[in-house]
């Protein structure tokens, strides 16, 4: 992936990992366009980064994605990179019959990237070079039992990304998957942003950008902190690791709660 000279759309770009990536790519000389539901956060990010652009997008709504994509094509005809970062993570009790949270996570985390890719792919394929980056999670490979649908959507994103990469292998587009560990963001609330067991956001962004610069043909972007999760099954001892991680999380929740993984 080329680090500079791109026009990059980043969903969920007003906070957390999305904002971190937006600011890092902006600093490298790219035209960055951030999208998200919360206009206030988008405006704050743009104000702090002159030249960055923003557009409101409710990625949970299919009609909104289609109209958003049409506007992006008009406003940014040179768009050549999309980073699918927007996502939500909510705990679930499987013994509770309510499925509203599960449905929202599937719509946002999985259908959102699929729909937006489909809407923007004709424009992206016109560019001489470009990239689609999905954002999964270490939990795609070793799930946190308290967030079953979130983990399932991230596992699905990993699978979707592999198929997308294969289908686009003879085009000008590179398909990458960013696999974060547990990072200090507010994905699961303010406590996570201060959790000392989470990777500091600035460190995660710095290591991610370093990988992109030094390994331009990488297909999976894995910082060191996420590798135990990413390769848990390949390294053996998966069942024991799964039990240990989830037991630790359950115990931490009983104490506070305080999250312990990514």
N, C-alpha and C positions, 0 to 999 in steps of 0.2 A: 504494500500500500504506500502510495506517495504521501509524504508528510506535509508538503506545502503545495500551494497553487491549486487547491481544490475549492469547490463550493459544496459545503457539507451541511446536511440537515441532521439534527440530533433531536430525537423525541425525548421528552422528559428532561429537557435541557436547562430548566430553571433551578434545579437543586441537585444535591448529591453527586453521584457519579456523572450524570448527564452534564451538570454545570462544570464539573471538574474537567471533563473531556472537552467541552465547548471552549473553555478558557485556554486549555493547553493547545488545541488546534488553532484557535484565534491568534495565539502568540507566535505560532509557526508561519503565519502569513496566509491563512485560509480565509475565505468568506464563509463564516459560520452562521447558520440559521437555526435558532432553537425553537422548539415547539412544545407545548404543554397545555394543560387545562387552566393553570392558575396564572392569569395575566399579571398579577402583582409580582410574582417571582420572576417571570420573564422580563418584565420592565426593569426590575432591580438588576438583573444580570446584564442586560443590554446597557444600562446606564453605567455600570462598572467596567464595561468593555466597549469603548467607542468603535463603531464600525460593525459590530455584531448586529444581526437582525433577529426578529422574533415574530412568531405567528401562533395564535391560539388554536389548539387542536384537542378535541375530546376524542381520544383514540378508541373509546369504548363504543362509539357510534359509527356504523358503517357509512351512512350517508354523509356524515361530517368528514370522514376520511376522503371520500371521492371528491367532494367540493374543495377540500383543502388541497388535494393533489393537483387539481386543475388550476388553482390559484398559484401554487408553487411553480408549476410549469410556466406560467405567464411571467411571474416576478423573478424567477431564477432559472432561466433557460440553460444555464451552464451547469446546473446541479449534476454532480457526478458521484457523490458519496452520501449514503444514508446510514445512520447509526440508530438502530432500533433499541433505545435504552429505556423507554417508558415502561413502568411496571408497578404492580401493587402486590403486597405480601400481607396476608391476614391469617391469624391462627384459626383453626377450625376444630370443633368437637364433632367427630363423625357420628356420635350418638344423637346429635341434634339434627332434626329433620330439615332444618332450614338450609337452603342451598344458594342464597343470594350472593354471599361472599365468593363461593366457588365459581358461580357463573360470571361474576365480575372479573375474577382473576383470569379465567379462560378467555373472556372477551378482550381484556386489556393486554394480557401477557402473550397470548398466542394468536388470536384472530387479528389483533391490531397489527403486528408486524406482517402477517400474511396479507392482509388487505392493503396495507400501505405499500408493500413491495409490489403487489400486482398493479396498483394504481400508478406507481412511478417507474416501473420497469421499462416501458417504452421510451421514456426520456433518458433514463440511465444508459440504455443500450445504444443510444445515438452518440454518446460521448466517446472520445478516443481512448480514454482510460477511466476507471472508476472502481468503486467498491461498495459492497453491502456488508455492514457489520451488525450481527445480532449480539445481544447480551443475554447470556444464560446465567449460570450460577454453579458454584461447586456443589450445590444441593441438587443439581440435575443428576449427579453421579452417586451421591450418597444422601438420601433424603432426610430431612428433619420431620419427624412424624407429626409434630404439632401443626405443621403447615403443609398438609398433603397435596392440596390442589396447586399451591404455588410451586412446589417441587416438581409436580407432574407437568405443569406448563413449561418449566425450564428444561425438563427432559425432552419434552416435545419440540421445543425450540432447537435443542441440539440436533435432534433427528431431522427436523425440517431444514436446518442449515446444511447438513451433509447432502441432502437431496438437492437443495438449491445450488450448492457448489458444483455438484456433478452435472446438473442440467445446463449450467452456465459456463462450463469449463472451456468451451470454444468461443467465448465472447470476450469483450474487453473488460468485463467486470470480475474483480476478485471478491470472493466471499469469505469473510472472516467471522470467527466466534470469539467474543470476549467472555472469559469465564471468571467472574469475580469471586473472591472469598468473602468472608464476613467483614464488611467495611464500615467505618464510622460515618454512617448517613442516618437519615430519619426514616428509612424504609419501614421500620417497625416501631417508629416513635422516637421521641427525643432521647430516651435512655440509650438507644443504640449509638447515637452520635457521640456519646461520651464514654462508651463501654471500653475499658482498657484492653479487653481481650479481642476487640475488633482492630483491623488494620487501619491506621490513620488514612484518611481520604487522600491527602497530599502525597503520601508515600505510594499508595496504590496507583494514582495517576502518573506519578513520575516513573514508576517501574513499567507501567503499561506503555507509556510513550517511548521509553528506552527500548522495549522489545520491538515495537513497531519500527523504530529507526534502525535497529541492528539486525532484525530478521524480517525484511520486507516481504518475504514470500510465505511467512507463517500463516497457517490456517486457523490455529487456536492460540489465543493470547492468554497465557497462564502465568501469573506472578507466582513466586515461590510459595507463598502462603496458601495457595489453593491446590497445589499439586497433591497433597495427601488425600484430598477429596476426589479430585479428578481421576486419580489413578488407584483409588482404593481397591477396586475389584481386580485390576491387573496385578497389583502388588501382593495379593493374598490377604487372608484374614478379614474379608469384607464383613462377615456376620458379626464378628467380635467388635470391629470398629463401629459398625452401625449401632450396636447395642450400647457401646461406651459413649458415643456421641449423644445419643438420645437420652440415656440415663443421666448424663451430665447436665443436659439441658433441662430435664424434668426437675432435677435437684436445684438448679439455679433458679428456675421459676418459683419453686417453693420458698426460696430465700428472699425473693425480691419483687419482681423477677430481674434477671440479668441474662442476656443472650450470650451464648458461648460459641457460636459457629458462624458460617457464612452462606 
